[in-house]
Amino acid sequence: MHRFEFKAMGGGCEILLAGLGKKDARKLAAHGIKEVSRIERKYSRYRPDSVVSLINASAGKEWRECDEETRALLDYSEALYRSSAGLFDVTSGVLRKAWNFDKAEVPSQEALLTLLKLVGWNRVERMESAFRLPEEGMQLDFGGIGKEYAADAAAEVLADHGARHGYVNLAGDIRIIGPKPEGEPWTIGIRDPRNSGGMIASIPVSSGAIATSGDYERFFELEGRRYCHILNPVTGFPVTFWRSVSVLAPLATTAGSVTTITMLLEAEGLSYLKDSGFMFLAVDQAGKLHYNH
């Protein structure tokens, strides 16, 4: 069993491969790491030359031609927007301009209202393979699906190059390549949202993916209230009902979308989770566990 750690997408990542010699495993892992790096370069909002940054720079101006991969991500974003009644909105990243989670400070209503006017996937214009944000200041942000998409893509590249046993773990979003060489499942721990070193469950997984959304990744506390980085695109304020939501699904992209939408749905998220048909484990703000199996 060989573990290869690397940094990507703002966090610690790893590729674990089994059933291979060290040399072959390292060569194989390099393909997966390269794929994660490719997706980060292409879609990171922090890179001025990324597809996302170029689209954002064109807001209110010209159209941008998009390749097949980008169009597929935009189609998926639209499907999530519709299935969540507008709560999953990849144009809502602009709200982070008002929220700085390094400072315990709630933005003014005026600041939020100004930015909320720039949010709205339904306003985005598309014409065949071209794409346009109609108002200057609008932004596209794949942060809600990018890491999970990269985990899926890396796992598929690894499988194409012959990997059969192992997984890709991008800062807690995990896509399984295949079970252990003897056929046994991997044991995946689910983090305790109020104890960074603790686990609330261990789940045996042989295939598919696990993703988690929570209020503990980036947050601040002020006057007894926790403000986390998952923002409601209608109100501009952080979600408050769930501490964490973990979902097991065939793809990391699917699992991550379901966890995020559940967080955004607040108390109604439990019905959504049950209706999804996926295995889940969720912790509400009272610390109560909700799960199916």
C-alpha positions as CSV (number, residue, x, y, z in Angstrom):
1,M,0.0,0.0,0.0
2,H,1.5,3.3,-1.1
3,R,0.3,6.8,-0.1
4,F,1.3,9.9,-2.1
5,E,0.5,13.2,-0.5
6,F,0.3,16.5,-2.3
7,K,-1.2,20.0,-2.0
8,A,-4.0,21.1,-4.3
9,M,-7.2,23.2,-4.3
10,G,-6.3,24.9,-1.0
11,G,-5.8,21.7,1.1
12,G,-4.0,18.5,1.7
13,C,-4.6,15.7,-0.7
14,E,-3.5,12.1,-1.2
15,I,-3.7,9.2,-3.6
16,L,-3.5,5.8,-2.1
17,L,-2.7,2.8,-4.3
18,A,-2.4,-0.9,-3.4
19,G,-1.4,-4.1,-5.2
20,L,1.6,-2.5,-6.9
21,G,5.3,-2.1,-6.3
22,K,6.5,1.3,-5.0
23,K,8.0,2.4,-8.4
24,D,4.9,1.5,-10.4
25,A,2.6,3.1,-7.8
26,R,4.6,6.4,-7.9
27,K,4.5,6.5,-11.7
28,L,0.8,5.8,-11.6
29,A,0.1,8.4,-8.9
30,A,1.8,11.0,-11.0
31,H,-0.9,10.7,-13.6
32,G,-3.6,11.3,-11.0
33,I,-1.8,14.3,-9.5
34,K,-1.3,15.8,-12.9
35,E,-5.0,15.6,-13.7
36,V,-5.9,17.3,-10.4
37,S,-3.4,20.0,-11.2
38,R,-4.8,20.4,-14.8
39,I,-8.3,21.0,-13.4
40,E,-7.1,23.4,-10.8
41,R,-5.2,25.4,-13.4
42,K,-8.2,25.4,-15.7
43,Y,-11.0,26.4,-13.3
44,S,-9.4,28.1,-10.2
45,R,-10.8,31.5,-9.6
46,Y,-7.3,32.4,-8.1
47,R,-5.5,32.0,-11.4
48,P,-6.0,35.0,-13.8
49,D,-5.5,32.8,-16.8
50,S,-8.1,30.2,-15.8
51,V,-11.3,29.6,-17.8
52,V,-13.3,30.9,-14.9
53,S,-11.2,34.1,-14.5
54,L,-11.5,34.9,-18.2
55,I,-15.3,34.5,-18.1
56,N,-15.5,36.7,-15.0
57,A,-13.2,39.3,-16.6
58,S,-15.6,39.4,-19.6
59,A,-18.7,40.0,-17.5
60,G,-20.9,42.7,-18.9
61,K,-18.8,42.7,-22.1
62,E,-18.0,40.0,-24.7
63,W,-19.1,36.4,-25.0
64,R,-16.7,33.6,-24.2
65,E,-16.4,30.4,-26.2
66,C,-16.3,27.3,-24.0
67,D,-14.9,23.9,-24.7
68,E,-16.8,20.7,-24.2
69,E,-15.5,20.0,-20.6
70,T,-16.5,23.5,-19.5
71,R,-19.9,23.3,-21.2
72,A,-20.5,20.0,-19.4
73,L,-19.8,21.7,-16.0
74,L,-22.1,24.6,-16.9
75,D,-24.8,22.1,-17.9
76,Y,-24.4,20.3,-14.6
77,S,-24.4,23.7,-12.7
78,E,-27.7,24.5,-14.4
79,A,-29.2,21.1,-13.4
80,L,-28.2,21.7,-9.8
81,Y,-29.7,25.2,-9.8
82,R,-33.0,23.9,-11.1
83,S,-33.1,20.8,-8.8
84,S,-32.4,23.0,-5.7
85,A,-34.9,25.7,-6.6
86,G,-32.1,28.2,-7.1
87,L,-30.1,27.5,-3.9
88,F,-27.1,25.9,-5.6
89,D,-25.9,28.8,-7.7
90,V,-22.4,29.0,-9.2
91,T,-22.8,32.8,-9.5
92,S,-23.1,33.2,-5.7
93,G,-19.3,33.1,-5.2
94,V,-19.3,36.9,-5.5
95,L,-20.8,37.0,-2.0
96,R,-17.4,36.1,-0.5
97,K,-16.4,39.7,-1.2
98,A,-18.5,40.6,1.8
99,W,-17.5,37.8,4.0
100,N,-13.9,37.4,5.3
101,F,-13.7,34.4,7.5
102,D,-10.4,35.4,8.9
103,K,-12.2,38.3,10.7
104,A,-15.1,37.9,13.1
105,E,-17.2,40.5,11.3
106,V,-20.7,40.4,9.9
107,P,-21.0,42.5,6.7
108,S,-23.6,45.3,6.5
109,Q,-26.9,44.7,4.9
110,E,-26.0,47.4,2.3
111,A,-22.8,45.5,1.3
112,L,-24.8,42.2,0.9
113,L,-27.6,43.8,-1.1
114,T,-25.1,45.3,-3.5
115,L,-23.6,41.9,-4.1
116,L,-26.9,40.0,-4.2
117,K,-27.9,42.0,-7.2
118,L,-25.0,40.3,-9.0
119,V,-26.2,36.7,-8.1
120,G,-28.5,34.7,-10.4
121,W,-27.7,31.8,-12.6
122,N,-31.1,32.4,-14.4
123,R,-29.6,35.6,-15.8
124,V,-26.6,33.9,-17.4
125,E,-26.7,34.0,-21.2
126,R,-25.7,31.0,-23.5
127,M,-25.6,30.7,-27.2
128,E,-24.5,27.3,-28.5
129,S,-21.0,26.9,-27.2
130,A,-20.6,30.6,-26.1
131,F,-21.3,31.9,-22.6
132,R,-21.7,35.4,-21.1
133,L,-22.3,37.0,-17.7
134,P,-24.6,39.9,-18.6
135,E,-23.5,42.4,-15.9
136,E,-20.1,43.7,-15.0
137,G,-19.1,42.4,-11.5
138,M,-20.9,39.0,-11.9
139,Q,-18.7,36.0,-11.3
140,L,-18.7,32.3,-11.9
141,D,-17.3,30.1,-9.2
142,F,-17.0,26.3,-9.5
143,G,-15.9,26.0,-5.9
144,G,-19.0,24.0,-5.0
145,I,-18.2,21.2,-7.4
146,G,-14.6,21.7,-8.5
147,K,-12.8,19.6,-5.9
148,E,-15.2,16.7,-6.3
149,Y,-15.0,16.8,-10.1
150,A,-11.2,16.7,-9.8
151,A,-11.4,13.6,-7.6
152,D,-13.6,11.8,-10.1
153,A,-11.4,12.8,-13.0
154,A,-8.2,11.8,-11.3
155,A,-9.7,8.4,-10.3
156,E,-10.8,7.8,-13.9
157,V,-7.3,8.7,-15.2
158,L,-5.7,6.3,-12.7
159,A,-8.1,3.5,-13.6
160,D,-7.4,4.1,-17.3
161,H,-3.7,3.7,-16.6
162,G,-4.2,0.4,-14.8
163,A,-5.0,1.2,-11.2
164,R,-7.4,-1.3,-9.6
165,H,-7.1,-0.8,-5.9
166,G,-7.0,2.5,-4.0
167,Y,-8.6,5.9,-3.8
168,V,-8.2,9.6,-4.4
169,N,-8.7,11.9,-1.4
170,L,-8.9,15.6,-2.1
171,A,-9.2,17.3,1.4
172,G,-11.9,14.8,2.5
173,D,-13.8,14.3,-0.7
174,I,-12.9,10.7,-1.7
175,R,-13.4,8.7,-4.9
176,I,-12.7,5.0,-4.7
177,I,-10.8,3.4,-7.5
178,G,-11.4,-0.2,-6.3
179,P,-11.4,-2.3,-3.1
180,K,-8.3,-3.6,-1.3
181,P,-6.4,-6.3,-3.3
182,E,-8.0,-9.0,-1.3
183,G,-11.4,-7.6,-2.1
184,E,-12.1,-6.0,1.3
185,P,-13.5,-2.5,1.5
186,W,-11.6,0.6,2.6
187,T,-12.5,2.0,6.0
188,I,-13.3,5.7,5.5
189,G,-13.6,7.8,8.7
190,I,-16.2,10.6,9.0
191,R,-14.8,13.6,10.9
192,D,-16.4,14.9,14.0
193,P,-17.5,18.5,13.1
194,R,-16.7,19.7,16.6
195,N,-13.5,17.8,17.2
196,S,-10.9,18.1,14.4
197,G,-9.0,15.0,15.6
198,G,-12.1,12.8,16.2
199,M,-14.3,10.7,14.1
200,I,-18.1,10.1,14.5
201,A,-18.2,7.1,12.2
202,S,-16.2,4.7,10.0
203,I,-17.8,3.5,6.8
204,P,-16.6,0.5,4.8
205,V,-16.5,1.4,1.1
206,S,-15.5,-0.7,-1.9
207,S,-16.7,1.6,-4.7
208,G,-18.2,5.0,-5.4
209,A,-17.4,8.2,-3.5
210,I,-17.9,10.0,-0.2
211,A,-18.1,13.7,0.1
212,T,-18.7,15.9,3.2
213,S,-19.9,19.5,3.6
214,G,-19.7,21.2,7.0
215,D,-19.7,24.4,8.9
216,Y,-16.2,23.8,10.3
217,E,-14.1,24.3,7.2
218,R,-14.0,28.1,7.2
219,F,-15.9,30.0,9.9
220,F,-15.8,32.5,12.7
221,E,-17.9,32.8,15.9
222,L,-19.4,36.0,17.1
223,E,-21.7,36.5,20.1
224,G,-22.3,32.8,20.4
225,R,-23.2,32.3,16.7
226,R,-21.1,30.4,14.1
227,Y,-20.9,31.9,10.7
228,C,-19.6,29.4,8.1
229,H,-18.5,29.7,4.4
230,I,-21.6,28.1,2.9
231,L,-23.7,31.0,1.9
232,N,-27.4,31.1,0.9
233,P,-27.6,32.9,-2.5
234,V,-31.0,34.4,-1.7
235,T,-30.2,36.0,1.7
236,G,-26.4,36.3,1.4
237,F,-26.0,34.8,4.9
238,P,-24.4,31.5,6.0
239,V,-26.4,28.4,6.6
240,T,-27.0,27.4,10.2
241,F,-28.9,24.1,10.5
242,W,-26.3,21.4,9.9
243,R,-22.9,20.9,11.4
244,S,-21.9,18.4,8.7
245,V,-23.5,16.2,6.0
246,S,-21.7,13.2,4.4
247,V,-23.1,11.3,1.4
248,L,-22.0,8.1,-0.3
249,A,-22.8,8.2,-4.1
250,P,-21.4,6.7,-7.3
251,L,-19.5,9.9,-8.1
252,A,-17.7,12.4,-5.8
253,T,-19.3,15.2,-7.9
254,T,-22.8,13.8,-7.2
255,A,-22.0,13.2,-3.5
256,G,-20.7,16.8,-3.1
257,S,-23.6,18.4,-4.8
258,V,-26.1,16.5,-2.5
259,T,-24.2,17.5,0.7
260,T,-24.0,21.2,-0.3
261,I,-27.7,21.3,-1.3
262,T,-28.7,19.7,1.9
263,M,-26.7,22.3,3.9
264,L,-28.5,25.1,1.9
265,L,-31.9,23.6,2.4
266,E,-31.4,23.8,6.2
267,A,-34.1,21.8,8.1
268,E,-35.7,20.7,4.8
269,G,-32.5,19.0,3.9
270,L,-33.3,15.8,5.7
271,S,-36.2,15.1,3.4
272,Y,-34.0,15.9,0.4
273,L,-31.4,13.5,1.7
274,K,-33.9,10.7,2.2
275,D,-35.4,11.3,-1.2
276,S,-32.0,11.1,-2.8
277,G,-31.7,7.4,-2.1
278,F,-28.0,7.7,-1.2
279,M,-26.5,6.5,2.0
280,F,-25.9,9.5,4.3
281,L,-24.8,10.6,7.8
282,A,-25.7,14.1,8.9
283,V,-25.2,16.0,12.2
284,D,-27.5,18.9,13.1
285,Q,-26.6,21.9,15.3
286,A,-27.9,20.1,18.4
287,G,-25.4,17.3,17.7
288,K,-28.0,14.8,16.7
289,L,-27.1,12.2,14.1
290,H,-29.3,11.4,11.2
291,Y,-28.5,8.5,8.9
292,N,-29.6,5.7,6.7
293,H,-27.8,2.6,5.5
